Amino acid sequence: MRRVAVAYICNDYDELLMGKRNDNDKWTQPGGHVEKNECPVAAIAREVKEETGLNASKIELICAKFSQDRNGKDMLIYLFKVSTTGEVDTSNDPDNECDDWVFKDPIEVCNELHVPAEHNIALKYWFNN
């Protein structure tokens, strides 16, 4: 089973940190696969640092759910509320996923998400809180 960690980074205006992906021009949150034998908390700290250059100063598990990927394979998705420090710097992202990260109102981009709204764990949490 694949495990995925997603960061929920929100500002004081209730906007989420999002980046426009280079491969499909759709919006996403920082996150990625949890490596074999890696703790999900360590994975999200690593992913946030790699993708955004930001340091995770506080990490709190807020949701976990089982799902299936596009190929029907089982996934466990962890959603972490993450507080960060530092400046955005995408130069160390090994995947070059996004060129920049900005705070966006999810309503403005809900039809342009990498993970569609009906399956997007971060968006569902945002709507309900």
CNS distance restraints for C-alpha pairs under 8 A (distance, minus, plus):
assign (resid   1 and name CA) (resid  73 and name CA) 7.14 0.50 0.50
assign (resid   1 and name CA) (resid  74 and name CA) 5.32 0.50 0.50
assign (resid   1 and name CA) (resid  75 and name CA) 5.55 0.50 0.50
assign (resid   1 and name CA) (resid  76 and name CA) 7.26 0.50 0.50
assign (resid   2 and name CA) (resid  33 and name CA) 7.32 0.50 0.50
assign (resid   2 and name CA) (resid  34 and name CA) 7.76 0.50 0.50
assign (resid   2 and name CA) (resid  73 and name CA) 7.85 0.50 0.50
assign (resid   2 and name CA) (resid  74 and name CA) 6.54 0.50 0.50
assign (resid   2 and name CA) (resid  75 and name CA) 4.75 0.50 0.50
assign (resid   2 and name CA) (resid  76 and name CA) 6.37 0.50 0.50
assign (resid   3 and name CA) (resid  33 and name CA) 5.85 0.50 0.50
assign (resid   3 and name CA) (resid  34 and name CA) 5.38 0.50 0.50
assign (resid   3 and name CA) (resid  35 and name CA) 7.96 0.50 0.50
assign (resid   3 and name CA) (resid  75 and name CA) 5.60 0.50 0.50
assign (resid   3 and name CA) (resid  76 and name CA) 4.79 0.50 0.50
assign (resid   3 and name CA) (resid  77 and name CA) 5.91 0.50 0.50
assign (resid   3 and name CA) (resid  78 and name CA) 7.68 0.50 0.50
assign (resid   4 and name CA) (resid  31 and name CA) 7.35 0.50 0.50
assign (resid   4 and name CA) (resid  32 and name CA) 5.44 0.50 0.50
assign (resid   4 and name CA) (resid  33 and name CA) 4.40 0.50 0.50
assign (resid   4 and name CA) (resid  34 and name CA) 5.49 0.50 0.50
assign (resid   4 and name CA) (resid  75 and name CA) 7.23 0.50 0.50
assign (resid   4 and name CA) (resid  76 and name CA) 6.28 0.50 0.50
assign (resid   4 and name CA) (resid  77 and name CA) 4.81 0.50 0.50
assign (resid   4 and name CA) (resid  78 and name CA) 6.16 0.50 0.50
assign (resid   5 and name CA) (resid  31 and name CA) 5.42 0.50 0.50
assign (resid   5 and name CA) (resid  32 and name CA) 5.53 0.50 0.50
assign (resid   5 and name CA) (resid  33 and name CA) 6.24 0.50 0.50
assign (resid   5 and name CA) (resid  34 and name CA) 6.41 0.50 0.50
assign (resid   5 and name CA) (resid  40 and name CA) 6.41 0.50 0.50
assign (resid   5 and name CA) (resid  43 and name CA) 6.80 0.50 0.50
assign (resid   5 and name CA) (resid  44 and name CA) 5.66 0.50 0.50
assign (resid   5 and name CA) (resid  77 and name CA) 5.90 0.50 0.50
assign (resid   5 and name CA) (resid  78 and name CA) 4.75 0.50 0.50
assign (resid   5 and name CA) (resid  79 and name CA) 6.05 0.50 0.50
assign (resid   5 and name CA) (resid  80 and name CA) 7.32 0.50 0.50
assign (resid   6 and name CA) (resid  29 and name CA) 6.74 0.50 0.50
assign (resid   6 and name CA) (resid  30 and name CA) 6.12 0.50 0.50
assign (resid   6 and name CA) (resid  31 and name CA) 4.31 0.50 0.50
assign (resid   6 and name CA) (resid  32 and name CA) 6.53 0.50 0.50
assign (resid   6 and name CA) (resid  44 and name CA) 6.74 0.50 0.50
assign (resid   6 and name CA) (resid  77 and name CA) 7.35 0.50 0.50
assign (resid   6 and name CA) (resid  78 and name CA) 6.12 0.50 0.50
assign (resid   6 and name CA) (resid  79 and name CA) 4.92 0.50 0.50
assign (resid   6 and name CA) (resid  80 and name CA) 6.21 0.50 0.50
assign (resid   6 and name CA) (resid 122 and name CA) 7.57 0.50 0.50
assign (resid   7 and name CA) (resid  29 and name CA) 6.32 0.50 0.50
assign (resid   7 and name CA) (resid  30 and name CA) 5.45 0.50 0.50
assign (resid   7 and name CA) (resid  31 and name CA) 5.72 0.50 0.50
assign (resid   7 and name CA) (resid  44 and name CA) 6.66 0.50 0.50
assign (resid   7 and name CA) (resid  48 and name CA) 7.32 0.50 0.50
assign (resid   7 and name CA) (resid  79 and name CA) 6.04 0.50 0.50
assign (resid   7 and name CA) (resid  80 and name CA) 5.11 0.50 0.50
assign (resid   7 and name CA) (resid  81 and name CA) 6.08 0.50 0.50
assign (resid   7 and name CA) (resid  82 and name CA) 6.10 0.50 0.50
assign (resid   7 and name CA) (resid 122 and name CA) 7.94 0.50 0.50
assign (resid   8 and name CA) (resid  16 and name CA) 6.90 0.50 0.50
assign (resid   8 and name CA) (resid  17 and name CA) 7.49 0.50 0.50
assign (resid   8 and name CA) (resid  29 and name CA) 7.17 0.50 0.50
assign (resid   8 and name CA) (resid  30 and name CA) 7.95 0.50 0.50
assign (resid   8 and name CA) (resid  79 and name CA) 6.73 0.50 0.50
assign (resid   8 and name CA) (resid  80 and name CA) 5.77 0.50 0.50
assign (resid   8 and name CA) (resid  81 and name CA) 4.69 0.50 0.50
assign (resid   8 and name CA) (resid  82 and name CA) 5.95 0.50 0.50
assign (resid   8 and name CA) (resid 122 and name CA) 6.32 0.50 0.50
assign (resid   9 and name CA) (resid  16 and name CA) 5.62 0.50 0.50
assign (resid   9 and name CA) (resid  17 and name CA) 5.48 0.50 0.50
assign (resid   9 and name CA) (resid  81 and name CA) 6.12 0.50 0.50
assign (resid   9 and name CA) (resid  82 and name CA) 5.38 0.50 0.50
assign (resid   9 and name CA) (resid  83 and name CA) 6.46 0.50 0.50
assign (resid   9 and name CA) (resid  84 and name CA) 7.86 0.50 0.50
assign (resid  10 and name CA) (resid  14 and name CA) 5.87 0.50 0.50
assign (resid  10 and name CA) (resid  15 and name CA) 5.46 0.50 0.50
assign (resid  10 and name CA) (resid  16 and name CA) 4.56 0.50 0.50
assign (resid  10 and name CA) (resid  17 and name CA) 6.29 0.50 0.50
assign (resid  10 and name CA) (resid 103 and name CA) 7.64 0.50 0.50
assign (resid  11 and name CA) (resid  15 and name CA) 5.60 0.50 0.50
assign (resid  11 and name CA) (resid  16 and name CA) 6.68 0.50 0.50
assign (resid  11 and name CA) (resid  17 and name CA) 7.86 0.50 0.50
assign (resid  11 and name CA) (resid 103 and name CA) 7.28 0.50 0.50
assign (resid  14 and name CA) (resid 105 and name CA) 7.23 0.50 0.50
assign (resid  15 and name CA) (resid 103 and name CA) 5.38 0.50 0.50
assign (resid  15 and name CA) (resid 104 and name CA) 4.99 0.50 0.50
assign (resid  15 and name CA) (resid 105 and name CA) 4.69 0.50 0.50
assign (resid  15 and name CA) (resid 106 and name CA) 6.83 0.50 0.50
assign (resid  16 and name CA) (resid  29 and name CA) 7.82 0.50 0.50
assign (resid  16 and name CA) (resid 102 and name CA) 7.96 0.50 0.50
assign (resid  16 and name CA) (resid 103 and name CA) 5.08 0.50 0.50
assign (resid  16 and name CA) (resid 104 and name CA) 5.41 0.50 0.50
assign (resid  16 and name CA) (resid 105 and name CA) 6.47 0.50 0.50
assign (resid  16 and name CA) (resid 106 and name CA) 6.77 0.50 0.50
assign (resid  17 and name CA) (resid  29 and name CA) 6.38 0.50 0.50
assign (resid  17 and name CA) (resid  30 and name CA) 7.78 0.50 0.50
assign (resid  17 and name CA) (resid 101 and name CA) 6.29 0.50 0.50
assign (resid  17 and name CA) (resid 102 and name CA) 5.39 0.50 0.50
assign (resid  17 and name CA) (resid 103 and name CA) 4.29 0.50 0.50
assign (resid  17 and name CA) (resid 104 and name CA) 6.36 0.50 0.50
assign (resid  18 and name CA) (resid  27 and name CA) 6.18 0.50 0.50
assign (resid  18 and name CA) (resid  28 and name CA) 5.36 0.50 0.50
assign (resid  18 and name CA) (resid  29 and name CA) 4.79 0.50 0.50
assign (resid  18 and name CA) (resid  30 and name CA) 7.05 0.50 0.50
assign (resid  18 and name CA) (resid 101 and name CA) 5.37 0.50 0.50
assign (resid  18 and name CA) (resid 102 and name CA) 5.52 0.50 0.50
assign (resid  18 and name CA) (resid 103 and name CA) 5.98 0.50 0.50
assign (resid  18 and name CA) (resid 104 and name CA) 6.44 0.50 0.50
assign (resid  19 and name CA) (resid  27 and name CA) 5.45 0.50 0.50
assign (resid  19 and name CA) (resid  28 and name CA) 5.46 0.50 0.50
assign (resid  19 and name CA) (resid  29 and name CA) 6.42 0.50 0.50
assign (resid  19 and name CA) (resid  30 and name CA) 7.65 0.50 0.50
assign (resid  19 and name CA) (resid  98 and name CA) 5.63 0.50 0.50
assign (resid  19 and name CA) (resid  99 and name CA) 7.45 0.50 0.50
assign (resid  19 and name CA) (resid 100 and name CA) 5.84 0.50 0.50
assign (resid  19 and name CA) (resid 101 and name CA) 4.40 0.50 0.50
assign (resid  19 and name CA) (resid 102 and name CA) 6.32 0.50 0.50
assign (resid  20 and name CA) (resid  25 and name CA) 5.54 0.50 0.50
assign (resid  20 and name CA) (resid  26 and name CA) 5.25 0.50 0.50
assign (resid  20 and name CA) (resid  27 and name CA) 4.39 0.50 0.50
assign (resid  20 and name CA) (resid  28 and name CA) 6.38 0.50 0.50
assign (resid  20 and name CA) (resid  98 and name CA) 5.68 0.50 0.50
assign (resid  20 and name CA) (resid  99 and name CA) 7.44 0.50 0.50
assign (resid  20 and name CA) (resid 100 and name CA) 7.29 0.50 0.50
assign (resid  20 and name CA) (resid 101 and name CA) 7.50 0.50 0.50
assign (resid  21 and name CA) (resid  25 and name CA) 4.96 0.50 0.50
assign (resid  21 and name CA) (resid  26 and name CA) 5.40 0.50 0.50
assign (resid  21 and name CA) (resid  27 and name CA) 6.09 0.50 0.50
assign (resid  21 and name CA) (resid  28 and name CA) 6.86 0.50 0.50
assign (resid  21 and name CA) (resid  97 and name CA) 5.47 0.50 0.50
assign (resid  21 and name CA) (resid  98 and name CA) 4.74 0.50 0.50
assign (resid  21 and name CA) (resid  99 and name CA) 7.65 0.50 0.50
assign (resid  21 and name CA) (resid 114 and name CA) 7.85 0.50 0.50
assign (resid  22 and name CA) (resid  96 and name CA) 7.48 0.50 0.50
assign (resid  22 and name CA) (resid  97 and name CA) 5.70 0.50 0.50
assign (resid  22 and name CA) (resid  98 and name CA) 5.51 0.50 0.50
assign (resid  22 and name CA) (resid  99 and name CA) 7.18 0.50 0.50
assign (resid  23 and name CA) (resid  97 and name CA) 7.28 0.50 0.50
assign (resid  24 and name CA) (resid 114 and name CA) 7.76 0.50 0.50
assign (resid  26 and name CA) (resid 112 and name CA) 5.29 0.50 0.50
assign (resid  26 and name CA) (resid 113 and name CA) 5.15 0.50 0.50
assign (resid  26 and name CA) (resid 114 and name CA) 5.00 0.50 0.50
assign (resid  27 and name CA) (resid 109 and name CA) 7.17 0.50 0.50
assign (resid  27 and name CA) (resid 112 and name CA) 6.06 0.50 0.50
assign (resid  27 and name CA) (resid 113 and name CA) 4.65 0.50 0.50
assign (resid  27 and name CA) (resid 114 and name CA) 5.56 0.50 0.50
assign (resid  28 and name CA) (resid 113 and name CA) 6.15 0.50 0.50
assign (resid  28 and name CA) (resid 114 and name CA) 5.65 0.50 0.50
assign (resid  28 and name CA) (resid 115 and name CA) 7.31 0.50 0.50
assign (resid  30 and name CA) (resid  47 and name CA) 6.76 0.50 0.50
assign (resid  30 and name CA) (resid  48 and name CA) 5.79 0.50 0.50
assign (resid  30 and name CA) (resid  51 and name CA) 6.58 0.50 0.50
assign (resid  30 and name CA) (resid  52 and name CA) 7.45 0.50 0.50
assign (resid  31 and name CA) (resid  44 and name CA) 6.15 0.50 0.50
assign (resid  31 and name CA) (resid  47 and name CA) 5.31 0.50 0.50
assign (resid  31 and name CA) (resid  48 and name CA) 6.41 0.50 0.50
assign (resid  31 and name CA) (resid  51 and name CA) 7.90 0.50 0.50
assign (resid  32 and name CA) (resid  43 and name CA) 7.87 0.50 0.50
assign (resid  32 and name CA) (resid  44 and name CA) 7.53 0.50 0.50
assign (resid  32 and name CA) (resid  47 and name CA) 6.30 0.50 0.50
assign (resid  33 and name CA) (resid  43 and name CA) 7.54 0.50 0.50
assign (resid  34 and name CA) (resid  38 and name CA) 6.17 0.50 0.50
assign (resid  34 and name CA) (resid  39 and name CA) 7.38 0.50 0.50
assign (resid  34 and name CA) (resid  40 and name CA) 6.01 0.50 0.50
assign (resid  34 and name CA) (resid  43 and name CA) 5.43 0.50 0.50
assign (resid  34 and name CA) (resid  44 and name CA) 7.91 0.50 0.50
assign (resid  35 and name CA) (resid  43 and name CA) 7.29 0.50 0.50
assign (resid  38 and name CA) (resid  42 and name CA) 6.78 0.50 0.50
assign (resid  38 and name CA) (resid  43 and name CA) 6.51 0.50 0.50
assign (resid  39 and name CA) (resid  43 and name CA) 6.19 0.50 0.50
assign (resid  40 and name CA) (resid  44 and name CA) 6.25 0.50 0.50
assign (resid  40 and name CA) (resid  78 and name CA) 7.47 0.50 0.50
assign (resid  41 and name CA) (resid  45 and name CA) 6.35 0.50 0.50
assign (resid  41 and name CA) (resid  59 and name CA) 7.09 0.50 0.50
assign (resid  42 and name CA) (resid  46 and name CA) 6.10 0.50 0.50
assign (resid  43 and name CA) (resid  47 and name CA) 6.03 0.50 0.50
assign (resid  44 and name CA) (resid  48 and name CA) 5.97 0.50 0.50
assign (resid  44 and name CA) (resid  80 and name CA) 7.60 0.50 0.50
assign (resid  45 and name CA) (resid  49 and name CA) 6.20 0.50 0.50
assign (resid  45 and name CA) (resid  55 and name CA) 7.25 0.50 0.50
assign (resid  45 and name CA) (resid  56 and name CA) 5.59 0.50 0.50
assign (resid  45 and name CA) (resid  59 and name CA) 7.90 0.50 0.50
assign (resid  46 and name CA) (resid  50 and name CA) 6.04 0.50 0.50
assign (resid  47 and name CA) (resid  51 and name CA) 5.89 0.50 0.50
assign (resid  48 and name CA) (resid  52 and name CA) 5.61 0.50 0.50
assign (resid  48 and name CA) (resid  53 and name CA) 6.83 0.50 0.50
assign (resid  48 and name CA) (resid  54 and name CA) 6.26 0.50 0.50
assign (resid  48 and name CA) (resid  55 and name CA) 7.11 0.50 0.50
assign (resid  48 and name CA) (resid  56 and name CA) 6.99 0.50 0.50
assign (resid  49 and name CA) (resid  53 and name CA) 4.47 0.50 0.50
assign (resid  49 and name CA) (resid  54 and name CA) 5.06 0.50 0.50
assign (resid  49 and name CA) (resid  55 and name CA) 5.68 0.50 0.50
assign (resid  49 and name CA) (resid  56 and name CA) 7.35 0.50 0.50
assign (resid  50 and name CA) (resid  90 and name CA) 7.31 0.50 0.50
assign (resid  50 and name CA) (resid  92 and name CA) 5.77 0.50 0.50
assign (resid  50 and name CA) (resid  93 and name CA) 4.77 0.50 0.50
assign (resid  50 and name CA) (resid  94 and name CA) 7.24 0.50 0.50
assign (resid  51 and name CA) (resid  89 and name CA) 7.83 0.50 0.50
assign (resid  51 and name CA) (resid  90 and name CA) 5.67 0.50 0.50
assign (resid  51 and name CA) (resid  92 and name CA) 7.12 0.50 0.50
assign (resid  51 and name CA) (resid  93 and name CA) 4.86 0.50 0.50
assign (resid  51 and name CA) (resid  96 and name CA) 7.70 0.50 0.50
assign (resid  51 and name CA) (resid  97 and name CA) 7.25 0.50 0.50
assign (resid  51 and name CA) (resid  98 and name CA) 7.49 0.50 0.50
assign (resid  52 and name CA) (resid  88 and name CA) 5.22 0.50 0.50
assign (resid  52 and name CA) (resid  89 and name CA) 5.42 0.50 0.50
assign (resid  52 and name CA) (resid  90 and name CA) 5.15 0.50 0.50
assign (resid  52 and name CA) (resid  93 and name CA) 7.58 0.50 0.50
assign (resid  52 and name CA) (resid 100 and name CA) 7.76 0.50 0.50
assign (resid  52 and name CA) (resid 101 and name CA) 6.85 0.50 0.50
assign (resid  53 and name CA) (resid  86 and name CA) 7.44 0.50 0.50
assign (resid  53 and name CA) (resid  87 and name CA) 6.71 0.50 0.50
assign (resid  53 and name CA) (resid  88 and name CA) 5.25 0.50 0.50
assign (resid  53 and name CA) (resid  89 and name CA) 4.54 0.50 0.50
assign (resid  53 and name CA) (resid  90 and name CA) 5.98 0.50 0.50
assign (resid  53 and name CA) (resid  91 and name CA) 7.92 0.50 0.50
assign (resid  53 and name CA) (resid  92 and name CA) 7.29 0.50 0.50
assign (resid  54 and name CA) (resid  84 and name CA) 5.97 0.50 0.50
assign (resid  54 and name CA) (resid  85 and name CA) 5.81 0.50 0.50
assign (resid  54 and name CA) (resid  86 and name CA) 5.21 0.50 0.50
assign (resid  54 and name CA) (resid  87 and name CA) 6.00 0.50 0.50
assign (resid  54 and name CA) (resid  88 and name CA) 5.85 0.50 0.50
assign (resid  54 and name CA) (resid  89 and name CA) 7.35 0.50 0.50
assign (resid  55 and name CA) (resid  84 and name CA) 5.31 0.50 0.50
assign (resid  55 and name CA) (resid  85 and name CA) 5.27 0.50 0.50
assign (resid  55 and name CA) (resid  86 and name CA) 6.27 0.50 0.50
assign (resid  56 and name CA) (resid  82 and name CA) 6.21 0.50 0.50
assign (resid  56 and name CA) (resid  83 and name CA) 5.78 0.50 0.50
assign (resid  56 and name CA) (resid  84 and name CA) 4.55 0.50 0.50
assign (resid  56 and name CA) (resid  85 and name CA) 6.68 0.50 0.50
assign (resid  57 and name CA) (resid  82 and name CA) 7.30 0.50 0.50
assign (resid  57 and name CA) (resid  83 and name CA) 5.44 0.50 0.50
assign (resid  57 and name CA) (resid  84 and name CA) 5.17 0.50 0.50
assign (resid  57 and name CA) (resid  85 and name CA) 6.50 0.50 0.50
assign (resid  58 and name CA) (resid  81 and name CA) 7.96 0.50 0.50
assign (resid  58 and name CA) (resid  82 and name CA) 5.61 0.50 0.50
assign (resid  58 and name CA) (resid  83 and name CA) 5.01 0.50 0.50
assign (resid  58 and name CA) (resid  84 and name CA) 7.10 0.50 0.50
assign (resid  59 and name CA) (resid  80 and name CA) 6.24 0.50 0.50
assign (resid  59 and name CA) (resid  81 and name CA) 5.83 0.50 0.50
assign (resid  59 and name CA) (resid  82 and name CA) 4.67 0.50 0.50
assign (resid  59 and name CA) (resid  83 and name CA) 6.65 0.50 0.50
assign (resid  60 and name CA) (resid  80 and name CA) 5.32 0.50 0.50
assign (resid  60 and name CA) (resid  81 and name CA) 5.14 0.50 0.50
assign (resid  60 and name CA) (resid  82 and name CA) 6.53 0.50 0.50
assign (resid  61 and name CA) (resid  78 and name CA) 7.13 0.50 0.50
assign (resid  61 and name CA) (resid  79 and name CA) 6.08 0.50 0.50
assign (resid  61 and name CA) (resid  80 and name CA) 4.42 0.50 0.50
assign (resid  61 and name CA) (resid  81 and name CA) 6.35 0.50 0.50
assign (resid  62 and name CA) (resid  78 and name CA) 7.94 0.50 0.50
assign (resid  62 and name CA) (resid  79 and name CA) 5.81 0.50 0.50
assign (resid  62 and name CA) (resid  80 and name CA) 5.50 0.50 0.50
assign (resid  62 and name CA) (resid  81 and name CA) 6.33 0.50 0.50
assign (resid  63 and name CA) (resid  78 and name CA) 6.03 0.50 0.50
assign (resid  63 and name CA) (resid  79 and name CA) 5.08 0.50 0.50
assign (resid  63 and name CA) (resid  80 and name CA) 7.07 0.50 0.50
assign (resid  64 and name CA) (resid  76 and name CA) 6.96 0.50 0.50
assign (resid  64 and name CA) (resid  77 and name CA) 5.51 0.50 0.50
assign (resid  64 and name CA) (resid  78 and name CA) 4.45 0.50 0.50
assign (resid  64 and name CA) (resid  79 and name CA) 6.03 0.50 0.50
assign (resid  65 and name CA) (resid  76 and name CA) 5.77 0.50 0.50
assign (resid  65 and name CA) (resid  77 and name CA) 5.42 0.50 0.50
assign (resid  65 and name CA) (resid  78 and name CA) 6.82 0.50 0.50
assign (resid  66 and name CA) (resid  74 and name CA) 7.10 0.50 0.50
assign (resid  66 and name CA) (resid  75 and name CA) 5.68 0.50 0.50
assign (resid  66 and name CA) (resid  76 and name CA) 4.61 0.50 0.50
assign (resid  66 and name CA) (resid  77 and name CA) 6.32 0.50 0.50
assign (resid  67 and name CA) (resid  74 and name CA) 5.95 0.50 0.50
assign (resid  67 and name CA) (resid  75 and name CA) 5.14 0.50 0.50
assign (resid  67 and name CA) (resid  76 and name CA) 6.32 0.50 0.50
assign (resid  67 and name CA) (resid  77 and name CA) 7.32 0.50 0.50
assign (resid  68 and name CA) (resid  72 and name CA) 5.12 0.50 0.50
assign (resid  68 and name CA) (resid  73 and name CA) 5.19 0.50 0.50
assign (resid  68 and name CA) (resid  74 and name CA) 4.56 0.50 0.50
assign (resid  68 and name CA) (resid  75 and name CA) 5.38 0.50 0.50
assign (resid  69 and name CA) (resid  73 and name CA) 5.43 0.50 0.50
assign (resid  69 and name CA) (resid  74 and name CA) 6.58 0.50 0.50
assign (resid  69 and name CA) (resid  75 and name CA) 6.59 0.50 0.50
assign (resid  79 and name CA) (resid 121 and name CA) 7.13 0.50 0.50
assign (resid  79 and name CA) (resid 122 and name CA) 6.81 0.50 0.50
assign (resid  88 and name CA) (resid 100 and name CA) 7.58 0.50 0.50
assign (resid  88 and name CA) (resid 101 and name CA) 7.01 0.50 0.50
assign (resid  89 and name CA) (resid 100 and name CA) 7.80 0.50 0.50
assign (resid  90 and name CA) (resid  96 and name CA) 7.46 0.50 0.50
assign (resid  90 and name CA) (resid  98 and name CA) 7.28 0.50 0.50
assign (resid  90 and name CA) (resid  99 and name CA) 6.26 0.50 0.50
assign (resid  90 and name CA) (resid 100 and name CA) 6.63 0.50 0.50
assign (resid  91 and name CA) (resid  96 and name CA) 7.83 0.50 0.50
assign (resid  93 and name CA) (resid  97 and name CA) 7.14 0.50 0.50
assign (resid 104 and name CA) (resid 108 and name CA) 7.47 0.50 0.50
assign (resid 104 and name CA) (resid 109 and name CA) 7.83 0.50 0.50
assign (resid 105 and name CA) (resid 109 and name CA) 7.26 0.50 0.50
assign (resid 106 and name CA) (resid 110 and name CA) 5.68 0.50 0.50
assign (resid 106 and name CA) (resid 123 and name CA) 7.07 0.50 0.50
assign (resid 109 and name CA) (resid 113 and name CA) 6.56 0.50 0.50
assign (resid 110 and name CA) (resid 116 and name CA) 7.66 0.50 0.50
assign (resid 110 and name CA) (resid 117 and name CA) 6.08 0.50 0.50
assign (resid 111 and name CA) (resid 116 and name CA) 7.35 0.50 0.50
assign (resid 111 and name CA) (resid 117 and name CA) 7.24 0.50 0.50
assign (resid 112 and name CA) (resid 116 and name CA) 7.78 0.50 0.50
assign (resid 113 and name CA) (resid 117 and name CA) 6.86 0.50 0.50
assign (resid 115 and name CA) (resid 119 and name CA) 6.38 0.50 0.50
assign (resid 115 and name CA) (resid 120 and name CA) 5.49 0.50 0.50
assign (resid 116 and name CA) (resid 120 and name CA) 5.85 0.50 0.50
assign (resid 117 and name CA) (resid 123 and name CA) 6.57 0.50 0.50
assign (resid 117 and name CA) (resid 124 and name CA) 7.59 0.50 0.50
assign (resid 118 and name CA) (resid 124 and name CA) 7.89 0.50 0.50
assign (resid 120 and name CA) (resid 124 and name CA) 6.26 0.50 0.50
assign (resid 121 and name CA) (resid 125 and name CA) 6.21 0.50 0.50
assign (resid 122 and name CA) (resid 126 and name CA) 6.12 0.50 0.50
assign (resid 123 and name CA) (resid 127 and name CA) 6.18 0.50 0.50
assign (resid 124 and name CA) (resid 128 and name CA) 6.32 0.50 0.50
assign (resid 125 and name CA) (resid 129 and name CA) 6.17 0.50 0.50
